[in-house]
Amino acid sequence: MKNLQNIKNVYFLGIGGIGMSALARYFKFTGCNVAGYDRTPTALTEAMEKEGIDIHFEDDIRNIPKNWNPAETLAVFTPALPDEHQELSWFREKPIGLLKRAKVLGLISNEKSGIAVAGTHGKTTVSTMVATILNETAMGCGAFLGGISKNFGSNLLLPKDDSPWIVAEADEFDRSFLHLQPELALITAIDADHLDIYGDKEKIVDAFEKFISQIKPGGKLVVKAGVEINRQRTSAEIFSYTLKEKADFSTLNLKLDAGGGCYRFDLKTPEGIIANCKMNYPGLVNVENAVGAAALSFLAGVSANNIKAGLEKYTGVKRRFDVRFKSDSQIYIDDYAHHPKELEALISSVQTLYPNRKVTGIFQPHLFTRTRDFAAEFASSLDLLDEAILIPLYPAREEPIKGISSETIFEKMKLENRHLLSREETLELLRNEKTGVVLTIGAGDIDRMAENIIEVLKSKN
């Protein structure tokens, strides 16, 4: 299937995933019949059902619409599904187009001028910032995001008819980003991750190098300073970005407002200074993300005033440095960080923002393989906290690995003030001790604790 022009019906296997749901919404909003399966109901599936998308939660082929014309039907699946999935097996036996999510995203975005944000962390924030900035311009953009933008209330931004740009998060998992052929691309980081897929970091780097080789002729690449990649693998013009060090794009005169409300800085570009930029969204790591987003926007032809307006209006992504509760004495931040480098960046940013407050981090490890491969690194990152709580691991798509659990990380930590607790025990501990900043950290379902944590913190004021 080389194009989607004749498609009138789309069925999603794993519709509740953040990337899958953005595609489901895209097809629904462009007039297709859309339905799908997912394992469990979530706030995201509930929102899609309210938008008119039919979703069920049992792996049962009887729930697949049978009145759709196969020639006009597409089935989209996530690689997270097991091979023995009954509905997936049914589609494999039918004369119906069956494509991975990443392939479909490529078919949509490659028809326009794509802006692809890649990297082992930070890509959701940067891509959402780019979409927010471009949305300030007359040309606008479309966007497929890896999180729910607070500015848009969605993970999808529909493009204006005459907009040339599609912003997409370029996911390295399962080498998905190799389906993209962007005009502009950015790499935030290349760290060892997804070793269950790649085996070692060398193969991860090779995949990123293949990704940059696919940038369209005349395109541009932005790379965070310090990221090691063979630049000979692309014909794109290359630019660098960083927070404060020497690069094509960086900040000057970076200051945190006395009240801790926002960062102010001048933005250095290859063509001069964009003065008096303001970020109302917290976290030093997000200022660096903003520099990358501004770089892409600048190279897309966005004016200085629109870049400044977009950065100032940016209100964040759910579960990315997401301030869920704030009072004079208590602050609660929820974050999706699930790699040791992400934990380190999050904790350091929080400590910079609130230097005199006790920081308590509640961490839920994500995947048995990632916990096994990075236990020592997770331990080192969590040791940066004033107090650490580890709750049971979230397995996602994986079967258990003998001897691997949250305790694997816990035993390698040096921090004295650490706990290995259930969710209920965690809430009880929070009730009975003094807290300053509380973090929930992880890519699993730890965010389901949020309302209970907020209730506990409110009761202490």
C-alpha positions as CSV (number, residue, x, y, z in Angstrom):
1,M,0.0,0.0,0.0
2,K,1.7,3.1,-1.3
3,N,-0.9,5.7,-0.5
4,L,-4.1,6.2,1.6
5,Q,-6.3,7.9,-1.0
6,N,-8.9,5.2,-1.3
7,I,-9.1,4.3,2.4
8,K,-12.6,4.9,4.0
9,N,-12.3,2.5,7.0
10,V,-9.4,2.1,9.5
11,Y,-9.2,-0.4,12.3
12,F,-6.5,0.0,15.0
13,L,-5.0,-2.9,16.9
14,G,-3.7,-1.2,20.1
15,I,-5.7,2.0,19.6
16,G,-5.0,3.3,23.1
17,G,-1.3,3.9,22.5
18,I,-0.3,7.5,22.3
19,G,1.0,7.3,18.7
20,M,-1.9,5.0,17.6
21,S,-4.5,7.3,19.1
22,A,-3.2,10.3,17.2
23,L,-3.5,8.4,13.9
24,A,-7.0,7.2,14.9
25,R,-8.1,10.7,15.6
26,Y,-6.5,11.9,12.3
27,F,-8.5,9.4,10.2
28,K,-11.7,10.1,12.2
29,F,-11.4,13.8,11.8
30,T,-10.7,13.4,8.0
31,G,-13.9,11.5,7.5
32,C,-13.1,7.8,7.8
33,N,-14.9,5.1,9.8
34,V,-12.6,4.3,12.7
35,A,-12.7,1.5,15.3
36,G,-10.3,-0.5,17.3
37,Y,-9.1,-2.8,20.1
38,D,-7.0,-2.1,23.2
39,R,-6.2,-4.2,26.2
40,T,-7.6,-1.8,28.9
41,P,-9.8,1.3,29.1
42,T,-7.9,4.6,29.8
43,A,-8.7,8.3,29.9
44,L,-7.4,8.4,26.3
45,T,-9.7,5.7,25.0
46,E,-12.6,7.3,26.8
47,A,-11.9,10.6,25.1
48,M,-11.8,8.9,21.7
49,E,-15.1,7.1,22.3
50,K,-16.6,10.5,23.0
51,E,-15.2,11.6,19.7
52,G,-17.2,8.8,18.0
53,I,-14.6,6.1,17.7
54,D,-15.8,2.6,18.5
55,I,-13.4,0.8,20.9
56,H,-13.6,-2.6,22.6
57,F,-11.3,-4.3,25.1
58,E,-11.5,-8.0,24.4
59,D,-9.3,-9.8,21.8
60,D,-12.3,-11.2,19.9
61,I,-12.6,-11.2,16.1
62,R,-16.4,-10.9,16.5
63,N,-15.9,-7.3,17.4
64,I,-14.2,-6.4,14.1
65,P,-16.7,-4.6,11.7
66,K,-17.6,-7.1,9.0
67,N,-19.5,-4.7,6.7
68,W,-16.4,-2.7,5.6
69,N,-15.3,-3.1,2.0
70,P,-11.8,-4.8,2.2
71,A,-10.5,-2.7,-0.8
72,E,-11.3,0.5,1.2
73,T,-10.1,-0.8,4.6
74,L,-6.8,-0.4,6.4
75,A,-5.7,-2.2,9.6
76,V,-3.0,-0.6,11.7
77,F,-1.1,-2.4,14.4
78,T,1.4,-1.7,17.0
79,P,4.6,-3.8,17.3
80,A,3.8,-4.1,21.0
81,L,1.1,-6.7,20.2
82,P,2.0,-10.4,20.7
83,D,2.2,-12.5,17.5
84,E,-0.5,-14.8,18.8
85,H,-3.0,-12.0,19.1
86,Q,-6.3,-13.3,17.6
87,E,-7.5,-10.1,15.9
88,L,-4.0,-9.5,14.4
89,S,-3.9,-13.1,13.1
90,W,-7.4,-12.6,11.5
91,F,-6.2,-9.5,9.6
92,R,-3.1,-11.3,8.4
93,E,-5.3,-13.9,6.7
94,K,-7.6,-11.3,5.0
95,P,-7.3,-9.3,1.8
96,I,-7.0,-6.1,3.8
97,G,-4.1,-3.8,4.0
98,L,-2.2,-4.3,7.3
99,L,0.5,-1.8,8.2
100,K,2.5,-0.9,11.3
101,R,1.8,2.4,12.9
102,A,5.1,3.9,11.8
103,K,4.5,3.0,8.2
104,V,1.2,4.8,8.2
105,L,2.7,7.9,9.9
106,G,5.3,7.9,7.2
107,L,2.7,7.8,4.4
108,I,1.0,10.8,5.9
109,S,3.9,13.0,6.9
110,N,6.2,12.3,3.9
111,E,3.6,13.8,1.6
112,K,4.3,17.2,3.2
113,S,7.4,19.0,4.6
114,G,8.1,16.9,7.6
115,I,9.7,18.1,10.8
116,A,10.9,15.0,12.7
117,V,12.1,15.1,16.3
118,A,14.2,12.1,17.3
119,G,16.2,11.2,20.4
120,T,16.2,8.7,23.2
121,H,14.6,11.4,25.4
122,G,13.0,14.8,25.1
123,K,11.4,14.3,21.7
124,T,7.8,14.6,22.9
125,T,8.5,18.0,24.6
126,V,10.5,19.4,21.7
127,S,8.0,18.3,19.0
128,T,5.1,19.8,21.1
129,M,7.0,23.0,21.5
130,V,7.6,23.2,17.7
131,A,3.9,22.6,17.0
132,T,3.0,25.3,19.5
133,I,5.4,27.8,17.8
134,L,4.3,27.0,14.3
135,N,0.7,27.3,15.4
136,E,1.4,31.0,16.1
137,T,2.1,31.5,12.4
138,A,-0.3,32.0,9.5
139,M,0.9,28.8,7.9
140,G,0.3,26.7,10.9
141,C,1.2,23.0,10.9
142,G,-0.2,19.5,11.6
143,A,1.3,17.4,14.4
144,F,1.4,13.8,15.6
145,L,2.6,14.0,19.2
146,G,3.8,11.5,21.7
147,G,1.9,13.1,24.6
148,I,-1.2,15.1,25.3
149,S,-0.4,18.8,24.6
150,K,-1.9,21.1,27.2
151,N,-2.1,23.8,24.6
152,F,-4.1,21.7,22.2
153,G,-5.8,19.3,24.6
154,S,-4.8,16.5,22.3
155,N,-1.9,14.5,20.8
156,L,-3.1,15.5,17.3
157,L,-3.1,18.9,15.6
158,L,-4.9,18.9,12.3
159,P,-3.0,20.8,9.5
160,K,-4.5,23.7,7.7
161,D,-5.2,22.9,4.1
162,D,-2.4,25.1,2.8
163,S,0.1,24.3,5.6
164,P,3.3,22.8,4.3
165,W,4.4,21.4,7.7
166,I,3.8,18.1,9.6
167,V,5.5,17.8,12.9
168,A,6.1,14.2,14.0
169,E,7.8,12.5,16.9
170,A,10.4,10.2,15.4
171,D,10.4,7.1,17.6
172,E,13.5,4.9,17.6
173,F,11.6,1.9,19.2
174,D,11.4,-0.9,16.7
175,R,13.3,1.4,14.3
176,S,10.0,3.1,13.6
177,F,11.6,6.4,12.6
178,L,13.1,4.8,9.5
179,H,9.7,5.3,7.8
180,L,10.1,9.1,7.9
181,Q,11.7,11.2,5.2
182,P,11.7,14.7,6.8
183,E,12.6,18.1,5.5
184,L,13.9,19.1,8.9
185,A,15.1,16.8,11.7
186,L,16.5,17.1,15.2
187,I,18.3,14.7,17.5
188,T,18.1,15.4,21.3
189,A,20.2,12.4,22.5
190,I,21.5,9.0,21.6
191,D,21.7,6.9,24.7
192,A,21.7,3.1,25.1
193,D,18.0,2.1,25.3
194,H,15.6,-0.5,23.9
195,L,18.4,-3.0,24.2
196,D,15.7,-5.7,23.9
197,I,15.4,-4.5,20.3
198,Y,18.9,-3.3,19.4
199,G,21.2,-5.5,21.5
200,D,23.8,-2.8,22.0
201,K,24.4,1.0,21.6
202,E,26.3,0.6,18.4
203,K,23.2,-0.7,16.6
204,I,21.2,2.2,18.1
205,V,23.7,4.7,16.7
206,D,23.5,2.9,13.3
207,A,19.7,3.3,13.3
208,F,20.0,7.0,14.0
209,E,22.5,7.4,11.2
210,K,20.2,5.6,8.8
211,F,17.4,8.0,10.0
212,I,19.5,11.1,9.1
213,S,20.4,9.6,5.7
214,Q,16.7,9.8,4.9
215,I,16.4,13.6,5.3
216,K,15.2,15.0,2.0
217,P,17.7,16.7,-0.4
218,G,18.2,20.3,0.7
219,G,17.0,19.5,4.2
220,K,18.5,20.5,7.5
221,L,19.5,18.6,10.7
222,V,19.8,20.0,14.2
223,V,21.9,18.0,16.7
224,K,22.4,18.6,20.4
225,A,26.0,19.5,21.1
226,G,27.9,16.5,22.3
227,V,25.8,13.9,20.5
228,E,28.2,11.6,18.6
229,I,26.9,10.6,15.2
230,N,28.6,10.1,11.8
231,R,27.6,13.3,10.0
232,Q,28.9,12.0,6.7
233,R,25.8,9.8,6.6
234,T,23.6,12.7,5.6
235,S,23.7,15.4,2.9
236,A,21.6,17.7,5.1
237,E,23.0,21.0,6.4
238,I,23.9,20.5,10.1
239,F,23.4,22.8,13.0
240,S,24.1,22.4,16.7
241,Y,22.1,23.5,19.8
242,T,22.7,23.5,23.5
243,L,21.7,25.3,26.7
244,K,24.6,27.6,27.4
245,E,27.7,26.3,25.7
246,K,29.1,27.1,22.3
247,A,26.7,26.1,19.5
248,D,24.7,27.5,16.5
249,F,21.7,27.9,18.8
250,S,22.0,28.5,22.5
251,T,20.8,30.8,25.3
252,L,22.5,34.0,26.5
253,N,21.8,35.8,29.8
254,L,19.7,33.0,31.1
255,K,17.9,33.9,34.3
256,L,15.3,32.4,36.6
257,D,12.7,34.9,37.9
258,A,13.0,35.6,41.6
259,G,9.6,33.9,42.2
260,G,10.7,30.8,40.3
261,G,7.9,31.4,37.8
262,C,9.7,31.5,34.5
263,Y,13.1,31.6,32.7
264,R,14.2,34.6,30.7
265,F,17.0,34.5,28.1
266,D,18.2,35.8,24.8
267,L,18.4,33.2,22.0
268,K,21.5,33.0,19.9
269,T,21.0,32.0,16.3
270,P,23.3,31.8,13.2
271,E,21.8,35.1,12.1
272,G,21.8,37.1,15.3
273,I,20.1,37.3,18.7
274,I,16.4,36.9,19.5
275,A,16.2,39.0,22.6
276,N,13.9,38.8,25.6
277,C,12.6,35.2,25.3
278,K,10.4,34.0,28.1
279,M,9.5,30.4,29.2
280,N,6.6,30.1,31.6
281,Y,7.1,26.3,31.8
282,P,9.4,25.1,34.6
283,G,12.6,23.1,34.5
284,L,16.0,23.9,33.1
285,V,15.9,20.8,30.9
286,N,12.9,22.4,29.2
287,V,14.8,25.5,28.4
288,E,17.3,23.4,26.5
289,N,14.3,21.6,24.8
290,A,13.0,25.1,23.9
291,V,16.3,26.0,22.3
292,G,16.0,22.9,20.1
293,A,12.4,23.7,19.2
294,A,13.3,27.3,18.4
295,A,16.1,26.1,16.2
296,L,13.8,23.9,14.1
297,S,11.2,26.7,13.9
298,F,13.8,29.2,12.9
299,L,15.0,26.9,10.1
300,A,11.4,26.5,9.0
301,G,11.2,30.2,8.4
302,V,9.3,31.3,11.6
303,S,9.9,34.9,12.6
304,A,11.5,36.0,15.8
305,N,8.3,37.4,17.2
306,N,6.4,34.1,16.5
307,I,9.2,32.0,18.1
308,K,9.0,34.2,21.2
309,A,5.2,34.1,21.3
310,G,5.1,30.3,21.0
311,L,7.7,29.7,23.7
312,E,5.8,32.0,26.1
313,K,2.5,30.4,25.4
314,Y,3.7,26.8,25.7
315,T,2.0,25.2,28.7
316,G,3.5,21.7,28.5
317,V,2.6,18.1,27.9
318,K,0.7,15.9,30.3
319,R,3.2,13.7,32.3
320,R,6.2,15.8,31.2
321,F,7.3,17.9,34.2
322,D,3.6,18.1,34.8
323,V,2.9,20.3,37.9
324,R,-0.2,18.6,39.3
325,F,-0.4,20.5,42.6
326,K,1.2,23.5,44.1
327,S,0.7,25.4,47.4
328,D,3.0,27.5,49.6
329,S,4.5,24.4,51.2
330,Q,3.8,21.5,48.8
331,I,4.6,20.9,45.1
332,Y,3.8,17.7,43.2
333,I,5.2,17.0,39.7
334,D,4.4,14.0,37.6
335,D,6.9,13.0,34.9
336,Y,7.2,10.2,32.3
337,A,11.0,9.8,32.7
338,H,11.9,6.1,32.4
339,H,15.6,6.1,31.4
340,P,18.5,6.9,33.9
341,K,19.5,10.0,31.9
342,E,15.9,11.3,32.0
343,L,15.7,10.8,35.8
344,E,19.0,12.6,36.2
345,A,17.8,15.6,34.1
346,L,14.4,15.7,35.9
347,I,15.9,15.6,39.4
348,S,18.6,18.2,38.6
349,S,16.0,20.5,37.1
350,V,13.8,20.2,40.2
351,Q,16.6,20.8,42.6
352,T,17.7,23.9,40.6
353,L,14.1,25.2,40.6
354,Y,13.5,24.5,44.3
355,P,17.0,24.5,45.9
356,N,15.9,24.6,49.6
357,R,13.2,22.0,49.5
358,K,13.3,18.3,50.2
359,V,12.7,16.3,47.0
360,T,10.9,12.9,47.4
361,G,10.8,10.8,44.3
362,I,8.4,7.9,43.7
363,F,9.7,5.7,40.9
364,Q,8.1,2.9,39.0
365,P,10.6,1.0,36.8
366,H,9.3,0.3,33.3
367,L,10.0,-3.1,31.6
368,F,12.0,-6.0,33.0
369,T,14.6,-5.7,30.3
370,R,15.3,-2.0,30.9
371,T,15.5,-2.6,34.6
372,R,17.9,-5.5,34.1
373,D,20.1,-3.5,31.6
374,F,20.3,-0.2,33.6
375,A,19.8,-1.2,37.2
376,A,23.1,0.4,38.3
377,E,22.5,3.6,36.3
378,F,18.9,3.9,37.7
379,A,20.3,3.5,41.2
380,S,22.9,6.2,40.7
381,S,20.2,8.6,39.3
382,L,17.8,7.9,42.2
383,D,20.6,8.5,44.7
384,L,20.4,12.2,43.7
385,L,17.1,12.5,45.6
386,D,16.7,13.4,49.2
387,E,14.2,10.5,49.6
388,A,13.4,7.7,47.1
389,I,10.5,5.3,47.0
390,L,10.4,2.4,44.6
391,I,7.0,0.8,43.8
392,P,6.5,-2.4,41.9
393,L,7.8,-2.6,38.3
394,Y,5.4,-2.0,35.3
395,P,6.0,-4.9,32.8
396,A,4.1,-3.4,29.8
397,R,4.5,-5.9,26.9
398,E,7.0,-8.1,28.7
399,E,7.0,-11.5,30.5
400,P,8.7,-11.6,33.9
401,I,12.5,-12.1,34.0
402,K,13.6,-14.2,37.0
403,G,15.3,-12.2,39.7
404,I,14.5,-8.8,38.1
405,S,12.2,-6.4,40.0
406,S,12.2,-2.9,41.6
407,E,14.3,-4.5,44.3
408,T,17.1,-5.0,41.8
409,I,17.6,-1.2,41.6
410,F,16.9,-0.7,45.3
411,E,19.7,-3.0,46.4
412,K,22.2,-1.1,44.2
413,M,21.3,2.3,45.7
414,K,23.5,4.1,48.2
415,L,20.9,6.6,49.4
416,E,20.0,5.9,53.1
417,N,16.6,7.4,52.9
418,R,15.0,5.0,50.5
419,H,12.0,2.7,50.6
420,L,10.6,-0.3,48.7
421,L,6.8,0.1,49.1
422,S,3.4,-0.8,47.7
423,R,1.2,2.1,46.4
424,E,-0.8,2.0,49.6
425,E,2.3,2.1,51.8
426,T,3.6,5.0,49.7
427,L,0.5,7.1,50.4
428,E,0.7,6.3,54.1
429,L,4.3,7.4,54.2
430,L,3.4,10.7,52.5
431,R,0.7,11.3,55.0
432,N,3.0,10.9,58.0
433,E,6.1,12.7,57.1
434,K,7.1,16.2,56.0
435,T,7.4,16.7,52.3
436,G,8.4,19.6,50.1
437,V,8.6,18.5,46.4
438,V,7.0,15.1,45.5
439,L,7.8,13.5,42.1
440,T,6.1,10.5,40.5
441,I,8.4,9.1,37.9
442,G,7.9,6.4,35.2
443,A,6.3,5.4,31.9
444,G,3.9,2.9,33.3
445,D,0.7,3.6,35.2
446,I,2.1,5.4,38.2
447,D,0.1,8.5,37.1
448,R,-3.0,6.6,38.4
449,M,-1.7,7.5,41.9
450,A,-1.9,11.2,41.1
451,E,-5.3,12.0,42.5
452,N,-4.6,10.2,45.7
453,I,-1.3,12.0,46.1
454,I,-3.0,15.3,45.5
455,E,-5.6,14.5,48.2
456,V,-2.9,13.6,50.7
457,L,-0.9,16.8,50.0
458,K,-4.0,18.9,50.3
459,S,-4.8,17.4,53.7
460,K,-1.4,18.5,55.0
461,N,-1.9,22.2,54.2
